[in-house]
Amino acid sequence: MTPQAVERMLIDDARLLVRRDEQLDAELEAERQALLELFYQWQDGAIEFQGLVPFAVVLDKKCKKNRNLIRWLRKFSIED
């Protein structure tokens, strides 16, 4: 997993999942925020990238399981 893949997942895929159906998925958002904080720490040089990878893998699996939903959300959020 690359830093670019983690960043895309955090600011695009996971964000769409969290905010689907005009409701907030609090559990998923908490995971996303925790990983986002680790990502910022990595950007600041406070931790190694490998320290956040296990958390990124878990969130990435959730995004991949919802791949079709993410596509649908992108399609309809762009057209609105």
C-alpha positions, 0 to 999 in steps of 0.5 A: 500500500502506497501513501497515495493509495492511503490518501485517496482512500481517506479523502475519497472512498472512505469519506463517501462511505461514511456520509452515504444516505445523508447520514454519518456512519459514526463507527466508520468515521471514527476509524477514518479519523484515527487513520487520518491522524496517523497519516498526518503524523506520518506526513510530519515525520512523527511515525514510520509509514509502516506504522499506519499500514495495518489500520489502512489495510482494515479500512481498505478492505471495508472500502473494497467490500463496498466498491459498487456502492462507492461507484454509485455514490460517485455517479450520483454525487457528481450529477447532483 
